[in-house]
Amino acid sequence: MKRPSRVESAAIIGFAALACGVSAGCGMAGEMVKDPTPVNSTTKLGQEPVPLAVVVRRADVASATATQVDRLLTATPVDATSAWPKQTQLSADDVTAMQKQLADHPYYDGTQWAIAPAEVWASALGGIKSDSGQSSSLLSAIAADLGGGYAGVEAKIDAMAALETRRKAERDAADQKDVSDADKKAHKTAADALTAQIDVAKKDIDVTKKSFGASCQAAAAKVPADVRDGFSPVIVNLRNAVHEAKVANIAATMRYPFVAMEVIKNPVSLKDTLVLAARGNASDVLFEQVGKRLKVETPQIVYENGRVAVTLAGIGMEAVGKLSIEQFIAETTIRTGKFAVEAVTLPLVIASTQEKLDFEADVLDGIKDGFHASGGSAAAPAEVSVKTSLEIHAGVTPPTGISLNPFARK
């Protein structure tokens, strides 16, 4: 068996530490989602023996969805004449088209792995734009002061994430092979101090989120009926997108300890994982450039001294359009290098994303409850079913209701 490189060995140590920590927390996955989550949706994604590349992607699309929901709530101009809120009501044709291109992605093509609905939501919401509107954001259209309050809570969430990153650095430093006993003790003491700060920050965030959610509800209950009815569908759809992002994030949480242990048991599997990641990244870069998925042959990967180098074959100039081959390979390499880092630090990404999604859920729930209190009724949200590549290619329709967020119908 090939001996792992120094970089691979460091990654394996990171996987070992993180696998232990995440394994202890997986029993809490059910508590992480406050929604009445459909059992089939979370179970289907969470119990699949997907590879590490798919685990990271599910965490990524959850994070991307959180980012897009944040943008649409706080930084997208809107008024009664704006078209973009209606664009969140994805049509069946829109969903089918997006699922078909995802079915050709190297991570899913020819496999039984479910394509998480969050994949569709992250892509769809990312394509929604608005350059004008009487209000600077959806939140400010409901009440002028909501934007500032939202930003304040977000700043606290980001600050806590920074503390968690510092704590991980201290714990990693304490676990280094050649560290002295005195330094090990100092790093552990620093990590314990950061844990105390994180606990205080978490309690403060929970209180602040609850208070801001109540403010959203009170403000939403006072908006004119035409504003309420015009914005109700977008609120419901964004809430459903958040729900599906939570499902994807929890699925990543549930599977991560197992794939981490697989890497520990078989270190050379890291190379195979990076090859799959490079194929996926190349496919994504090409799709962004030419608007369709192209078959990408198995790339050559060099992973040494903290750097990833990618060599691709079988890609011609006609395939990459306006993007040069050099740019194409460079972008693929950058994304694959980012994947190599994220694969080890994924629990931190998952935790930060979950905190943001919980906050967004509280905000959207508060607005929806306020609309309901003033006599509004919620429309049915756009639905995205859980499907595999094989089902999509075969035109198979899975049982209805698998990925529907029932809370959004109330």
Buried (B, 14 or more C-beta within 10 A) or exposed (E): EEEBBEBBEBBBBBBBBBBEEBBEBBEEBEEBBBBEBBEBBBBBBBEBEBBBBBBBBBBBBBBBBBBBBBBBBBEBBBEBEBEBBEBBBBEEEBBBEBBEBBBBBBBBBEBEBBBBBBBBBBBBBBEBEBEEBEBBBBBBBBBEEBBEBBEEBBEBBEEBBEBBEBBBBBBBBBBEEEBEEEEBEBBBEBBEEBBEBBEEBBEBBEEBBEEBBBBBBBBBBEBEEEBBBBBBBBBBBBBBBBBBBBBBBBBBBBBBBBBBBBBBEEBEBBBBBBBBBBBBBBBBBBBEBBEEBBEBEEBEBEBEEEEBBBEBEEBEEEBBEEBEEEEBBBBBBBBBBBBBEBBBEBBBBBBBBBBBBBBBBBBBBBBBBBBBEBEBEBBEBBBBBBBBBBBBBEEEEBEEEBBBBEBBEE
